[in-house]
């Protein structure tokens, strides 16, 4: 199943079930820290990016991946 298919399924859930899914996703993101290899890949993508908004998003993702939420 693809992420797009999962997202479409989530959209069909009742609000209470969507809230449970969101809570799970936030907890998962908070707990997940990235490996050195993943952080290095993000840092390279940030260095290569030309769009300031993309650079900012990647910098925030690196921060979360290093420190967690």
Backbone as JSON, one array per atom type, in Angstrom:
{
  "sequence": "XXXXXXXXXXXXXXXXXXXXXXXXXXXXXXXXXXXXXXXXXXXXXXXXXXXXXXXXXXXXXXXXXXXXX",
  "N": [[0.85, -1.17, 0.0], [0.55, 2.21, -0.78], [1.72, 5.45, 0.4], [0.02, 7.43, -0.48], [-2.36, 6.01, -0.88], [-2.89, 5.25, 1.76], [-3.3, 7.75, 2.93], [-5.6, 8.56, 1.54], [-7.39, 6.66, 2.54], [-7.41, 7.4, 5.24], [-8.65, 9.86, 5.05], [-11.26, 9.07, 4.67], [-12.11, 8.15, 7.09], [-14.05, 8.43, 10.15], [-14.12, 11.47, 12.1], [-13.2, 11.04, 14.79], [-11.66, 8.74, 14.54], [-9.76, 9.67, 12.72], [-8.48, 11.48, 14.37], [-7.22, 9.73, 16.17], [-5.4, 8.52, 14.44], [-3.83, 10.75, 13.75], [-2.75, 11.39, 16.26], [-1.18, 9.11, 16.68], [0.64, 9.4, 14.52], [1.94, 11.82, 15.2], [3.14, 11.08, 17.63], [4.86, 9.06, 16.72], [6.55, 10.56, 15.04], [7.7, 12.23, 16.94], [9.18, 10.46, 18.45], [11.02, 9.44, 16.68], [14.31, 9.42, 15.7], [16.85, 10.33, 13.44], [19.28, 8.41, 11.57], [22.87, 8.77, 11.28], [23.55, 8.61, 8.59], [21.1, 9.21, 7.33], [20.75, 11.84, 8.25], [22.99, 13.03, 7.07], [22.3, 12.78, 4.38], [20.04, 14.45, 4.27], [21.28, 16.87, 4.92], [22.91, 17.2, 2.69], [20.98, 17.44, 0.68], [19.85, 19.85, 1.56], [22.01, 21.59, 1.21], [22.2, 21.51, -1.55], [19.81, 22.57, -2.38], [17.92, 25.14, -3.96], [15.76, 26.66, -3.4], [14.67, 28.83, -0.91], [12.59, 28.23, 0.93], [12.49, 25.46, 0.83], [15.05, 24.88, 1.8], [14.74, 25.8, 4.42], [12.72, 24.04, 5.35], [14.09, 21.59, 5.19], [16.18, 22.09, 6.98], [14.74, 22.27, 9.37], [13.76, 19.65, 9.45], [16.14, 18.24, 9.76], [16.89, 19.18, 12.27], [14.75, 18.15, 13.86], [15.22, 15.45, 13.34], [17.67, 15.05, 14.55], [17.47, 15.94, 17.24], [14.94, 15.05, 17.95], [11.45, 15.55, 18.7]],
  "CA": [[0.0, 0.0, 0.0], [1.34, 3.44, -0.87], [1.35, 6.52, 1.32], [-1.15, 8.11, -1.05], [-3.53, 5.17, -0.58], [-3.14, 5.36, 3.2], [-3.86, 9.09, 3.16], [-6.98, 8.55, 1.05], [-8.17, 5.88, 3.5], [-7.55, 8.22, 6.45], [-9.64, 10.9, 4.76], [-12.6, 8.48, 4.72], [-12.43, 7.77, 8.47], [-14.76, 9.42, 10.98], [-13.21, 12.42, 12.77], [-12.58, 10.46, 15.98], [-10.62, 7.82, 14.08], [-8.7, 10.51, 12.17], [-7.73, 12.02, 15.52], [-6.36, 8.66, 16.67], [-4.31, 8.38, 13.47], [-2.96, 11.92, 13.9], [-2.03, 11.23, 17.51], [-0.15, 8.11, 16.42], [1.66, 9.97, 13.64], [2.73, 12.8, 15.96], [3.98, 10.34, 18.58], [5.9, 8.4, 15.94], [7.5, 11.59, 14.61], [8.39, 12.72, 18.12], [10.1, 9.44, 18.92], [11.95, 9.03, 15.65], [15.53, 10.18, 15.44], [17.45, 9.84, 12.2], [20.65, 7.9, 11.62], [23.86, 9.69, 10.72], [23.45, 8.56, 7.13], [19.9, 9.96, 6.96], [21.04, 13.25, 8.5], [23.93, 13.48, 6.04], [21.54, 12.92, 3.14], [19.24, 15.68, 4.38], [22.2, 18.01, 4.87], [23.33, 17.37, 1.29], [19.83, 17.99, -0.04], [19.72, 21.25, 1.96], [23.1, 22.33, 0.55], [21.93, 21.54, -2.99], [18.53, 23.22, -2.66], [17.96, 26.55, -4.37], [14.57, 27.32, -2.86], [14.83, 29.13, 0.51], [11.58, 27.52, 1.71], [12.93, 24.06, 0.91], [16.19, 24.87, 2.71], [14.21, 25.94, 5.78], [12.04, 22.8, 5.69], [15.11, 20.56, 5.41], [16.89, 22.43, 8.22], [13.84, 21.87, 10.46], [13.72, 18.2, 9.47], [17.42, 17.83, 10.35], [16.8, 19.48, 13.7], [13.88, 17.14, 14.47], [15.85, 14.14, 13.23], [18.8, 14.99, 15.46], [17.04, 16.13, 18.62], [13.59, 14.58, 18.19], [10.52, 16.68, 18.92]],
  "C": [[0.9, 1.24, 0.0], [0.87, 4.45, 0.17], [0.11, 7.25, 0.82], [-2.42, 7.33, -0.75], [-3.89, 5.25, 0.9], [-3.8, 6.69, 3.52], [-5.31, 9.14, 2.7], [-7.89, 7.77, 1.99], [-8.43, 6.69, 4.77], [-8.61, 9.29, 6.24], [-11.07, 10.38, 4.88], [-13.03, 8.1, 6.14], [-13.28, 8.84, 9.16], [-13.73, 10.28, 11.72], [-12.5, 11.81, 13.97], [-11.45, 9.51, 15.59], [-9.47, 8.59, 13.45], [-7.85, 11.08, 13.29], [-6.78, 10.98, 16.09], [-5.16, 8.47, 15.75], [-3.33, 9.53, 13.61], [-2.13, 11.81, 15.18], [-0.9, 10.23, 17.33], [0.98, 8.69, 15.58], [2.54, 10.98, 14.37], [3.65, 12.11, 16.96], [5.14, 9.65, 17.87], [6.97, 9.4, 15.51], [8.33, 12.09, 15.8], [9.47, 11.74, 18.57], [11.23, 9.13, 17.94], [13.14, 9.98, 15.56], [16.19, 9.54, 14.24], [18.86, 9.33, 12.43], [21.59, 8.95, 11.04], [23.79, 9.75, 9.21], [22.24, 9.35, 6.64], [20.12, 11.46, 7.15], [21.98, 13.81, 7.44], [23.22, 13.68, 4.71], [20.68, 14.18, 3.14], [20.11, 16.92, 4.28], [22.65, 18.27, 3.44], [22.2, 17.95, 0.46], [19.65, 19.47, 0.29], [20.78, 22.1, 1.27], [22.83, 22.49, -0.93], [20.67, 22.32, -3.35], [18.72, 24.68, -3.03], [16.82, 27.36, -3.77], [14.73, 27.57, -1.36], [13.82, 28.4, 1.4], [11.96, 26.05, 1.88], [14.13, 23.93, 1.85], [15.72, 24.94, 4.16], [13.54, 24.65, 6.23], [13.04, 21.7, 5.99], [15.88, 20.83, 6.71], [16.05, 22.02, 9.43], [13.77, 20.35, 10.58], [15.01, 17.63, 10.07], [17.38, 18.03, 11.86], [15.95, 18.44, 14.42], [14.53, 15.76, 14.45], [17.01, 13.95, 14.18], [18.34, 15.0, 16.91], [15.72, 15.45, 18.96], [12.7, 15.78, 18.41], [10.64, 17.19, 20.32]]
}
